[in-house]
Every structure is written in structure tokens, then in C-alpha cells.
Amino acid sequence: MRIDSHQHFWNYDPVRDSWITEEMKVLKRKFTPKDLLPLLQRAHIDGTIAVQANQSESENLFLLSLAEKCPAIAGIVGWLDFRAPDAAQRLAYFKQFGKIRGFRHVVQDEPDNRFLLRPDFLRGIGLLREFGFTYDVLIYPKQLPSAADFVHTFPDQPFVIDHIAKPAMKEREITIWARQLAAFAANPNVYCKISGLITEADWSNWQASDFKPYLDVVFDVFGVNRVMFGSDWPVCLLAGTYERVLQIVEDYVKNRPLEEKDRIFGGNAAKFYGVETFQNRFAASR
């Protein structure tokens, strides 16, 4: 079974979605499961993890409404205000929805590079383990040092870093990012999504070979058991197609054993997000 560990849906709103600039106008429309399912079928992807694109609890309910009608959505990464005094109550509320597997905050947009280490945020994140939720870390490389301290504060909490921490691929910077990513990966409960690659490269002129040095680092510091493929659709449309994103990773791992490919393209995501029941349903339907 193959799982895309990172994709999004939205009903485009120019005010709410102001992060979508004119340069990104290809994203200025509605994206629904009807748009995604044909791509999954052609790519032989069986399920996805739908990740929040808007920081509101209404986003969680929106994704849940889609999941009710689309069995291919194996799990949801939602949003919660972890700094709020009632964070525990909100986690308890969302625990009733089995499709919600974890949460994330768009930390990359926070002006404070040490946002993850704020006491009120740490207090909220410390509640996740009690409720069995995961946490997606969305940051830029400049935030990696604080992110390493952050994950080491919670050695038993499952974390996954989105988009390999968005290294500056256009500038070919790799040395500092690689060293800091290794410090982050030292926690064995930290995973890494192989996603968002082409949108960090030159949108118009990237080549598959551009990504090999970065993927070498990722596999070196995380190992094959802690990496998972993610398309970052529809954001990936800024620089390519679903098929091209998938091809980059498939070509990179083409000489690896089948069991390793199975982990990278589904098994690791199923384990991390606890969607083995989806995996079992898929196997039973074959």
C-alpha cells in the first residue's frame, strides 16, 4: 500500500489565503479530492494524509468533512492553538474524530526564530502525547537550531519535519542545513517528509540531479525507517506536476530493496500517523 504523507485541500479565499501571491496564481482556485483522486490513481497511491493549510479549527472540520466522503484520506493533520489555556480541552474534543492524527503550526511564518521554545507553546505541545497525537514541524533552516532543542524536550513525542526543513536549494546551500538537520534527527522519534523539494528549487529550471545531495543527507541522518514520501500537492504545481515530484523520489530509491521502498512510500507514514487500520482495510479489499 502506498501513502502520500503530505497534501492539501482548500476553497480559495483571497483574504484568508493571502500567502498565495500573484506569482503563485496557479494556486488561486479550489482544490478538492475530485482533483486529486485521478492523480493518485495514475501514481498508484492508495491513500493520503491531508495537512492543514489554514490556521483555524474550522480547517479541521473542513478536512473532516472531505474525509467523510473520500475514503482515500487516511488521516488529517489539523491545527490547534497550543498557546491557549484550553488547549487540553480542545485536544480532547478533536480526539473523538479518528481521522485526525496530528497537528501542526505554521512556524516558518513566525518572526521569532525561537517560537517553538516559548513556554506557552511548549506547555501545549506537552499535552500531545497524552492524547496520542503527532506533530508536524514546519520551519525554515534558520529555525532548525531551536527545533532541535524543541524535539529533544519531548523525547517520547512523535515528530515529523515537513519538506526536509526547506533548505536553500536555489542558492545551493547545504553544509549548515545538513549539520543542523543531523542534530534535529538525533531524536529517534523524529521522522522526515521527503516533500516540497521542487518548490524550494528554481521553479522553472530545476533538474532531478539538483536534489540528490539533499536526499543523500536526509537518508544518511534519518535512515530508511524514518523517511516518507509526500507530494505537497497542490503547492507542487508551482514548479511541476504530481508525477514529476513522485518520479524524483522513485528514481532516487530505484535500486533499493522492495521492502525499503514500501516503507518510504507508505509503511513509515502508516506507522507514524497510526493509520494501520487504513492499511488493513486496503489489504482486505484487494
C-alpha positions in Angstrom: 0.0 0.0 0.0 1.3 3.5 -0.9 0.5 6.7 1.0 1.2 10.3 0.1 2.1 11.7 3.5 1.6 15.4 2.7 -1.0 17.2 0.6 -3.6 19.9 0.9 -7.2 20.9 0.0 -8.7 24.4 0.1 -11.6 26.6 -1.2 -9.5 29.6 -2.2 -10.2 32.8 -0.4 -8.1 35.8 -1.4 -8.2 37.3 2.1 -7.7 34.2 4.2 -5.2 32.8 1.7 -3.1 35.9 1.2 0.1 33.8 1.3 -0.8 32.8 -2.2 0.8 35.7 -4.1 0.4 36.7 -7.8 3.5 34.7 -8.6 1.6 31.7 -7.3 -1.6 32.3 -9.2 -1.9 28.7 -10.3 -3.0 28.0 -6.7 -5.8 30.6 -6.7 -8.6 28.2 -7.1 -10.5 25.4 -5.3 -8.6 22.1 -4.8 -10.7 19.1 -3.8 -10.4 15.3 -3.6 -12.0 15.2 -7.1 -8.9 17.0 -8.4 -6.5 14.7 -6.6 -8.0 11.3 -7.0 -7.2 10.9 -10.7 -3.6 11.8 -9.9 -3.4 9.2 -7.1 -4.9 6.5 -9.4 -2.3 7.2 -12.1 0.5 7.2 -9.5 -0.8 4.0 -7.8 -1.1 5.9 -4.5 -3.8 4.4 -2.2 -4.2 7.0 0.5 -3.1 10.4 1.7 -2.5 12.5 4.7 -4.4 15.8 4.3 -2.5 18.6 6.0 -3.9 21.9 7.2 -3.4 25.0 5.1 -5.2 27.5 7.3 -4.6 28.1 11.0 -8.1 27.7 12.4 -10.2 25.0 14.0 -12.7 25.4 11.1 -9.9 24.0 8.9 -10.0 20.8 10.9 -13.8 20.5 10.4 -13.4 21.3 6.7 -10.9 18.4 6.2 -13.0 16.1 8.3 -16.0 16.8 6.0 -13.9 15.9 3.0 -12.6 12.7 4.7 -16.2 11.6 5.3 -16.8 11.5 1.6 -13.3 10.4 0.5 -12.0 7.1 1.9 -8.6 7.8 0.3 -7.9 10.4 3.0 -6.3 8.1 5.6 -5.6 10.8 8.1 -5.6 14.5 8.8 -3.0 16.9 10.3 -5.0 19.8 11.7 -4.3 23.0 13.6 -4.8 24.0 17.2 -3.8 27.0 19.3 -1.3 25.3 21.6 -0.7 28.5 23.5 -4.4 28.8 24.5 -5.3 28.0 28.2 -7.9 25.5 27.0 -5.6 23.5 24.7 -6.2 20.3 26.6 -9.9 20.6 26.2 -9.6 21.3 22.5 -7.4 18.2 22.1 -9.9 16.1 24.0 -12.6 17.4 21.6 -10.7 16.5 18.5 -9.8 13.1 19.9 -13.3 11.9 19.1 -12.5 12.2 15.3 -10.4 9.2 14.4 -9.2 10.7 11.1 -7.3 13.5 12.9 -3.9 12.0 13.6 -1.9 15.1 14.5 -1.4 18.8 14.3 1.0 21.5 13.1 1.6 25.2 13.4 3.0 27.3 10.5 6.1 28.1 12.5 8.0 29.1 9.4 6.0 32.4 9.3 6.7 33.3 12.9 9.1 36.2 13.2 10.6 34.8 16.4 13.1 32.1 15.3 12.8 30.6 18.8 9.0 30.4 18.7 9.0 26.7 19.3 10.6 27.2 22.6 8.1 29.7 24.0 6.9 28.4 27.4 3.2 28.6 26.4 3.8 26.7 23.2 5.9 24.1 25.0 3.1 23.6 27.5 0.6 22.9 24.8 2.9 20.5 22.9 3.5 18.7 26.1 -0.2 17.6 26.0 0.0 15.8 22.7 1.4 12.5 24.0 -1.4 12.1 26.4 -3.9 12.2 23.6 -1.9 10.2 21.1 -1.4 12.9 18.5 1.7 13.5 16.3 3.2 16.9 15.5 4.4 18.2 12.1 7.3 20.7 12.3 7.1 23.3 9.5 10.2 25.5 9.6 12.9 27.2 7.6 16.6 26.3 8.1 17.1 29.3 10.3 14.8 27.8 12.8 16.5 24.4 12.9 18.6 25.0 16.0 15.6 25.9 18.1 13.7 23.0 16.5 16.4 20.6 17.6 16.1 21.8 21.2 12.3 21.6 20.8 12.2 17.9 19.9 14.8 17.0 22.5 12.5 18.5 25.1 9.9 15.8 24.3 11.9 12.6 23.7 8.8 10.4 23.6 6.7 12.6 21.3 6.4 11.6 17.6 7.6 14.5 15.4 8.0 14.7 11.6 9.7 17.6 9.8 8.0 18.8 6.7 9.7 19.4 3.4 13.2 18.4 4.7 13.2 21.8 6.5 13.2 23.7 3.3 16.9 24.1 2.5 18.0 27.0 0.3 18.3 24.9 -2.9 18.3 27.8 -5.3 21.4 29.1 -3.5 22.9 25.6 -3.4 23.4 25.9 0.4 23.8 22.5 2.0 26.5 22.5 4.7 24.9 24.4 7.5 21.5 22.8 6.8 23.0 19.3 6.8 24.7 19.8 10.1 21.6 21.3 11.8 19.3 18.6 10.3 21.6 15.9 11.8 21.2 17.5 15.3 17.4 17.5 14.8 17.4 13.9 13.6 19.3 12.7 16.7 16.0 12.1 18.4 14.8 8.6 17.3 11.2 9.7 17.4 11.7 12.3 14.7 10.8 11.5 11.1 11.3 13.4 7.8 8.9 14.1 4.9 10.6 13.9 1.5 8.3 16.7 0.2 8.4 20.2 -1.0 11.6 19.7 -2.9 10.8 21.4 -6.2 9.2 24.5 -4.6 12.5 25.2 -2.8 14.4 24.9 -6.1 14.4 27.2 -9.1 10.7 26.7 -10.2 11.5 27.0 -13.9 14.9 25.4 -14.3 15.3 22.7 -11.7 16.7 19.2 -12.6 16.3 16.0 -10.8 20.0 15.9 -10.1 19.7 19.1 -8.0 18.0 17.1 -5.3 20.4 14.2 -4.9 22.9 15.9 -2.4 20.0 16.9 -0.2 18.4 13.4 -0.3 21.7 11.9 0.4 21.8 13.9 3.7 18.2 13.0 4.6 18.7 9.3 4.2 22.1 9.4 6.0 20.8 11.1 9.1 17.3 9.6 9.3 17.8 6.2 7.7 15.2 4.4 5.6 12.8 3.7 8.6 12.2 7.4 9.3 11.5 9.0 5.9 8.2 9.2 4.0 7.2 10.5 0.6 4.9 13.5 0.3 3.8 15.3 -2.8 2.9 18.7 -1.3 0.1 18.8 -3.9 -1.2 21.3 -5.0 1.6 23.6 -3.9 4.0 21.4 -6.1 2.1 22.8 -9.1 4.2 26.0 -8.7 7.2 24.1 -10.1 5.9 20.9 -11.7 3.4 18.2 -11.6 2.4 15.4 -9.2 4.0 12.9 -11.5 7.3 14.7 -11.7 7.5 15.0 -7.9 6.9 11.3 -7.4 9.4 10.5 -10.1 12.2 12.3 -8.4 11.9 10.1 -5.3 11.2 6.9 -7.2 14.3 7.4 -9.3 16.4 8.1 -6.2 15.4 4.9 -4.5 15.1 2.7 -7.6 18.0 0.4 -6.6 16.9 -0.1 -3.0 15.2 -3.3 -1.9 11.4 -3.6 -2.3 10.8 -3.6 1.4 12.6 -0.3 1.8 10.6 1.3 -1.0 7.4 0.0 0.7 8.4 1.9 3.9 9.3 5.1 2.1 6.1 5.1 0.1 3.7 4.1 2.7 4.8 1.9 5.6 6.6 4.7 7.5 3.7 7.1 7.1 1.2 4.4 8.3 3.3 3.7 11.4 4.0 7.4 12.2 0.4 8.5 11.9 -1.1 5.3 13.3 -3.2 4.6 10.2 -2.6 0.9 10.1 -6.3 0.3 10.2 -6.5 2.1 6.8 -3.7 -0.2 5.7 -5.6 -3.2 6.8 -8.8 -2.1 5.1 -6.9 -1.6 1.9 -5.3 -5.1 2.1 -8.6 -6.7 2.8 -10.2 -5.1 -0.2 -7.7 -6.4 -2.6 
